[in-house]
Amino acid sequence: MTQTELPWLFYGRRIRPYALAVMYSTFVISWSLLVSRDGPGVALDRTLAGQLDGAIGMVAVLLLFIGFWAKSDRVMMFGLLLTSGVWFARAVFIALDQGPSQSVLLSFGWVIASVGAFFLEYLTGDDAQRRRRV
């Protein structure tokens, strides 16, 4: 069975490096869209779409944070799905505004990784073992 966490514990909680990285990256872009309002391009910069993407990103960050501290795989999985949506929306809006760029391609990389991490959690996490028993 695939392990998605490191073998060490932090205050009795499993460390998932991808969840930590995507939480940090999503926080950075969400902060940029909501507070400093300097998203890439015109489509996300000071627009309702940018603020909505930033707000959903902050919800995703909060879910990942709560999932970690509450030891809840379900909450963390939902946070991973939301991050994939945030990064997908970011990629689409930047592509519509500026065309294909490095930022668009990197955003799609986060989408692929978040969806993959979600499926790893869904198929191999603690909840997957409970689903198999039922």
N, C-alpha and C positions, 0 to 999 in steps of 0.2 A: 504494500500500500504506500502511496506517495505521501511524504511528510511535507507540509507547507510551512512549518515553523522550525526555528533553530532549537537545538537541544537544551539551551539554557533558559532559565526563567528570570523574569524581572518582576519583583514583588509578587511572586507566585503565578505570574501570567506568562503564557507562551509568547515568544517573540516571532512575529511574522514580518520578515524584511520587506516584502513587496507592499504589504498593507501600510507599513510605516512610510515607505518612499512615496506611494501614491497619495497618502494623506498629506504629507508635506508639500508635494508638488501641486496638488489640488488647492491646498490652502494658499499657496503663493499666487496662483492665477486668480483665485476667488477674491483674495484681498486686493489684488490689482484691479479687478473689475468693479468691486464694490466701494472701496475706500479711496484709492488713488485715482481710479477711473482712467487708467491709461492702458486699456486693452490694445492688442495689436490691430491696426487698421481702423477704419471708420465704422464697420458693421458692429463691433463690440465696444467701441470707445464711447462712453456716455450715452448708451442707448438702452432701451428697455430689455432688449435681447441680452445684452451684456450683463445687466443687473440681474436678470432672471438666471442666467447661467452661473453668475457668481453666487447668488443665493442658494441655488441647488448644490453648488460646490461646497458651500459652507455646511449645508445639511449633511452632505456625504462625509465631510471631515468629522462632523460631530458624531455621526453614526459609527464611523471607524474608531473614533476615540472612545465612545461609550461601549462599543463591542469589545474593545481591548480590556477596559477596566472592569466591565461587568462579566467578562469571560463568556460572551454570547456570540457564538458562531453565526447565528441567524442575523443578528444586527450587523455584524461585520460583513456578511455576504450581501446584504442589502446596500450597505455603504459602497462596496466594490461595484455593484451594478450602477449605482448613481454616479460614481466617478467615471465609469465608461460613458455614460450619457453626457456628462459635463465635457469630457475631452472630445467626444464626437461632435457635439454642438460647436465647440470652439473650432475644431478643424473645418467644419462646414462653413461657418461664418467667415473665417479667415480666407478660405478658398473662394467663396463668393465675392469677397471684397478685393483680394489681391491675386487670386489665381493660385495654382499649386506653388507651394514654397516649403522650405525646410521646416517651418513651424507647423504647417499642416501635416507633413509627413511624420514629424515627431509626435504630434497629438494623436494620430492614428496608431502609433506604436503604443501609447498609453491605453488606448481603447482595447487593442488586442490583448495586452497584458492584463488589464482589469477583467475582461470577460474570461480569459483563461484562468485567472486566480479565482474568480467566482466558481467556475466549473470544478476546479480542483477542490475547493472547499465543499461544494455541493456533493461531489462524487466520493470524496475521501475523508471528509471531516467527521467530527463527532456525531453530527446530526445524520450523516449518511449511515453510520453504524446503527443508530436507532431506527432509521427507516427500514433497514434490512431485516431487523428483528420482527417488525410488525407484519 
